[in-house]
């Protein structure tokens, strides 16, 4: 039973904002390239999470990545883990803010009018209030919201089965091809590293803790299949009309009621995830870095919102940067720690992966900032 619980928590956490980027990205690079990326990045994700599981089992309990880094690699590695962790989580909040604003606009603008800035502001205010009050019960809704969303995804598949066209799956946008576009987005979409220590702590001592190493690959593989299913449904139905946030384009094909329900539960999933991430960042700043509570809350909420207001509104760009840089840094630290506990016997695996992540960081910085 504990294995099923761990699998559901890991898969439920991974299935988030990154999922909604995949149909549009597939329409840019093509289904063949996307499948190659999904299986390659999926394999890399399984390896890195599995290695993190090994690190968890070799480290005292009640630590997280910065604590692991300090224990195995020293204080400098801990500082790097804090920077990459905080920036990565703030970037994730920004991505959820952009996506939530788009969903809320699609739901309410046809009835009440207004634009995306107004609805994103409403979404920001509501999430900020939850983060300020520290209502942790919201995390209990996260798993429920994901389950209901997946049920409605299945309903959408049944309802829209006749609308799915094989030609749509092979549609490619002319003049937009970018072979590296899926890399950072898929790293973001398949990352659940923050939950691995949490799952390990829910398992009993001794042999029960070793079950963590079974949970990790099963949870990620389940997430991969759900991601593929989502791509087939959305891209198969909407084809060239696939939108960047996936769900908005379904209305003209499935009708307002089904599309609105998908948007409602998609909004619930990303809202609860945003609040959970926000509470985590606030806690890191407040407890770990000893920043005053209200200042920690202001940093957590205001930095992503200010970035949105100054024009950082491209959801796919944000998750691509976060995935290819901050998550990659976390992955490199995990690989270095794994090498340490295995007494450098695994360099044939860790060194090529570290090289891959470094190349991805360099490419992303050059592509977006130079």
C-alpha positions in Angstrom: 0.0 0.0 0.0 2.8 2.4 0.8 4.4 1.7 -2.6 1.1 2.7 -4.3 0.9 5.8 -2.1 4.5 6.8 -3.0 3.9 6.2 -6.7 0.8 8.3 -6.7 2.4 11.2 -4.9 5.5 11.2 -7.1 3.5 11.0 -10.4 0.9 13.5 -9.1 3.6 16.0 -8.3 5.4 15.6 -11.7 2.1 16.0 -13.6 1.8 19.8 -13.5 2.5 22.9 -15.5 5.1 21.3 -17.8 2.5 18.9 -19.1 0.5 21.7 -20.7 3.5 22.7 -22.8 4.0 19.4 -24.5 1.3 19.4 -27.3 2.4 22.8 -28.6 6.1 21.9 -28.5 5.3 18.6 -30.3 3.6 20.7 -33.0 6.8 22.7 -33.4 9.4 19.8 -33.6 7.2 17.0 -34.8 6.0 13.8 -33.1 9.0 11.7 -34.1 11.5 14.2 -32.5 9.3 14.6 -29.5 9.0 10.8 -28.9 12.8 10.6 -29.1 13.1 13.4 -26.5 10.4 11.9 -24.2 12.2 8.5 -24.1 15.7 10.0 -23.7 14.8 12.6 -21.1 12.5 10.2 -19.4 15.4 7.7 -19.1 17.7 10.4 -17.8 15.1 11.6 -15.3 14.6 8.0 -14.0 18.4 7.7 -13.5 18.8 11.0 -11.7 15.8 10.5 -9.5 17.0 6.9 -8.7 20.4 8.2 -7.8 18.8 10.8 -5.5 16.9 7.9 -3.9 20.2 6.2 -3.3 21.6 9.4 -1.8 18.5 9.7 0.5 19.1 6.2 1.8 22.8 7.0 2.6 22.0 10.3 4.4 20.4 11.1 7.8 16.7 11.7 7.6 14.9 15.1 7.6 17.3 16.7 5.1 16.6 18.1 1.6 18.8 18.8 -1.4 20.8 21.6 0.3 21.3 19.5 3.4 22.3 16.5 1.3 24.8 18.7 -0.6 26.4 19.9 2.6 26.6 16.4 4.1 28.3 14.9 1.0 30.0 17.8 -0.9 30.5 20.6 1.6 29.2 24.1 2.4 29.9 25.5 -1.1 27.7 22.9 -2.7 25.0 23.7 -0.2 25.1 27.4 -1.2 24.8 26.4 -4.9 21.9 24.1 -4.0 20.1 27.0 -2.2 20.6 29.3 -5.1 19.5 26.8 -7.8 16.6 25.6 -5.6 15.2 29.1 -4.8 15.6 30.4 -8.4 14.1 27.3 -9.8 11.1 27.4 -7.5 10.6 31.1 -8.2 10.7 30.3 -11.9 8.2 27.6 -11.4 5.9 30.0 -9.6 6.2 32.4 -12.6 5.3 29.6 -15.0 2.3 28.6 -12.9 1.3 32.3 -12.7 1.4 32.7 -16.5 -0.5 29.5 -17.1 -3.1 30.2 -14.4 -3.8 33.7 -15.8 -4.3 32.2 -19.2 -6.8 29.6 -17.9 -8.7 32.1 -15.8 -8.9 34.5 -18.8 -10.2 31.7 -21.0 -12.9 30.9 -18.4 -14.1 34.3 -17.3 -13.2 36.8 -20.1 -16.0 35.6 -22.4 -18.5 36.3 -19.6 -17.1 39.4 -17.8 -14.7 40.8 -20.3 -11.2 42.0 -19.4 -7.8 40.9 -20.4 -5.0 38.5 -19.3 -3.3 41.1 -17.1 -6.4 41.6 -15.0 -7.1 37.9 -14.6 -3.5 37.1 -13.9 -3.5 39.8 -11.2 -6.6 38.2 -9.6 -4.9 34.8 -9.7 -1.8 36.3 -8.2 -3.7 38.0 -5.3 -5.6 34.8 -4.4 -2.5 32.6 -4.4 -0.5 35.2 -2.5 -3.2 35.3 0.3 -3.0 31.5 0.6 0.8 31.6 0.7 0.7 34.3 3.3 -1.8 32.5 5.6 0.3 29.3 5.3 -2.7 27.1 4.7 -1.0 23.8 4.1 -4.4 22.0 3.7 -4.2 23.1 0.1 -1.6 20.4 -0.6 -4.3 17.8 0.3 -6.4 19.1 -2.6 -3.5 18.8 -5.0 -3.7 15.1 -5.3 -7.5 15.1 -5.5 -7.4 17.8 -8.2 -4.9 15.8 -10.3 -7.1 12.6 -10.0 -10.2 14.5 -11.1 -8.3 16.2 -13.9 -7.1 12.8 -15.2 -10.7 11.5 -15.0 -11.8 14.5 -17.2 -8.9 13.9 -19.5 -10.2 10.4 -20.1 -13.7 11.8 -20.6 -12.2 14.2 -23.1 -10.5 11.3 -24.9 -13.9 9.4 -25.1 -15.8 12.5 -26.0 -13.3 13.7 -28.6 -12.2 10.3 -30.0 -13.9 10.9 -33.3 -12.2 14.3 -33.6 -8.7 12.8 -33.3 -7.0 12.8 -36.6 -3.8 10.9 -37.3 -2.6 13.7 -39.6 -2.9 16.1 -36.7 -0.3 14.1 -34.7 2.2 14.6 -37.6 1.5 18.3 -38.0 4.5 20.6 -37.8 4.5 24.4 -37.8 6.3 25.8 -40.8 9.3 28.0 -40.0 9.3 27.4 -36.3 11.3 24.2 -36.0 13.8 24.2 -33.0 15.4 20.9 -32.3 16.4 21.9 -28.8 13.0 23.3 -27.7 11.8 20.2 -25.9 14.9 19.8 -23.8 14.4 22.2 -20.9 10.6 21.9 -21.0 10.8 18.1 -20.6 13.3 18.4 -17.8 10.8 20.7 -16.1 7.8 18.5 -16.9 9.5 15.3 -15.6 11.1 16.7 -12.4 10.0 15.5 -9.0 13.2 15.6 -7.1 11.7 17.6 -4.2 9.3 14.8 -3.4 11.9 12.0 -3.3 13.0 12.8 0.3 9.4 13.3 1.4 8.4 9.8 0.1 11.5 8.3 1.8 10.4 9.7 5.1 6.9 8.2 4.8 8.4 4.7 4.5 9.3 2.7 7.5 12.9 2.1 8.6 14.9 -0.9 7.3 13.7 -2.8 4.3 10.7 -0.5 3.8 13.0 2.4 2.9 14.4 0.4 0.1 11.0 0.4 -1.6 11.8 4.0 -2.5 14.0 2.6 -5.3 11.0 0.8 -6.8 8.7 3.8 -6.5 10.9 6.2 -8.4 11.0 4.5 -11.8 7.4 3.4 -11.7 6.2 6.9 -10.8 8.2 8.5 -13.6 7.2 5.9 -16.2 3.5 6.5 -15.2 4.0 10.2 -15.7 5.6 9.6 -19.1 2.6 7.6 -20.3 0.2 10.2 -19.0 2.2 12.9 -20.8 2.1 10.9 -24.1 -1.7 10.4 -23.6 -2.2 14.1 -23.1 -0.2 15.0 -26.3 -2.2 12.5 -28.4 -5.5 13.8 -27.1 -4.8 17.6 -27.5 -2.6 17.6 -30.6 -4.8 14.8 -32.2 -7.9 17.0 -31.8 -6.6 20.5 -32.3 -3.7 20.0 -34.8 -2.6 23.3 -36.2 -4.8 25.1 -33.8 -3.0 23.8 -30.7 -2.4 26.6 -28.3 0.7 27.2 -26.2 -1.2 26.3 -23.0 -3.0 23.3 -24.7 -6.5 23.4 -23.1 -7.6 26.8 -24.5 -7.8 25.4 -28.1 -10.2 22.6 -27.2 -13.4 24.6 -26.9 -14.2 24.9 -30.7 -13.8 21.1 -31.0 -15.5 19.7 -27.9 -17.9 22.4 -27.0 -17.9 24.9 -24.2 -19.0 22.6 -21.3 -16.2 20.0 -21.7 -13.5 22.6 -22.4 -14.6 24.7 -19.4 -14.5 21.7 -17.1 -11.0 20.8 -18.3 -10.0 24.4 -17.6 -11.5 24.4 -14.2 -9.7 21.3 -13.0 -6.6 22.3 -14.8 -6.8 25.6 -12.9 -7.3 23.7 -9.6 -4.2 21.6 -10.3 -1.9 24.4 -11.0 -3.3 26.7 -8.3 -2.7 24.1 -5.6 0.8 23.4 -7.0 1.6 27.1 -7.1 0.5 27.6 -3.4 2.5 24.5 -2.4 5.6 25.7 -4.1 5.1 29.2 -2.7 4.9 27.8 0.8 8.1 25.8 0.2 10.0 28.9 -1.0 8.7 31.0 1.9 9.8 28.3 4.4 13.3 28.1 2.9 13.8 31.8 3.1 12.2 32.1 6.5 13.5 29.0 8.3 16.8 28.2 6.5 18.0 31.6 5.5 16.6 33.4 8.5 14.8 36.1 6.5 11.9 37.8 8.3 8.6 36.0 7.7 6.7 38.8 5.9 9.8 39.7 3.8 10.1 36.0 2.8 6.5 36.0 1.7 7.0 39.3 -0.3 10.0 37.9 -2.1 8.2 34.6 -2.9 5.1 36.3 -4.3 6.3 39.6 -5.7 9.4 38.6 -7.8 7.4 36.3 -10.1 4.6 38.8 -10.4 7.0 41.7 -11.2 8.7 39.6 -13.9 5.3 39.0 -15.4 4.4 42.7 -15.3 7.6 43.7 -17.0 6.9 41.3 -19.9 8.1 37.8 -19.0 4.9 36.1 -20.2 6.1 33.3 -22.4 5.1 30.1 -20.5 7.2 27.7 -22.6 10.3 30.0 -22.5 10.1 30.1 -18.7 9.8 26.4 -18.1 12.6 25.8 -20.7 15.0 28.1 -18.9 14.1 26.7 -15.5 14.5 23.1 -16.7 17.7 23.6 -18.6 19.5 25.7 -16.0 18.2 25.4 -12.4 17.0 21.8 -12.6 20.1 20.9 -14.4 22.3 22.3 -11.6 20.3 20.3 -9.1 20.8 17.2 -11.3 24.6 17.8 -11.4 24.7 18.0 -7.6 22.8 14.8 -7.4 25.2 13.1 -9.8 28.2 14.3 -7.8 26.7 13.1 -4.6 25.9 9.7 -6.1 29.5 9.4 -7.3 30.7 10.2 -3.8 28.6 7.5 -2.1 29.6 4.9 -4.8 33.3 5.8 -4.4 33.7 7.0 -7.9 32.9 3.7 -9.5 30.1 5.1 -11.6 31.9 7.8 -13.5 31.1 6.2 -16.9 27.5 7.1 -16.1 27.8 10.3 -14.1 30.4 12.1 -16.2 28.5 11.9 -19.6 25.3 13.1 -17.8 27.1 16.0 -16.1 28.6 16.9 -19.5 25.1 16.8 -21.0 23.6 19.1 -18.4 26.5 21.6 -18.6 26.0 21.8 -22.4 22.3 22.3 -21.9 23.0 25.2 -19.4 25.4 26.9 -21.8 23.0 26.5 -24.8 20.1 27.9 -22.8 22.0 30.9 -21.6 23.4 31.7 -25.0 20.0 31.1 -26.8 17.9 33.3 -24.4 20.3 35.9 -23.0 23.0 36.6 -25.6 
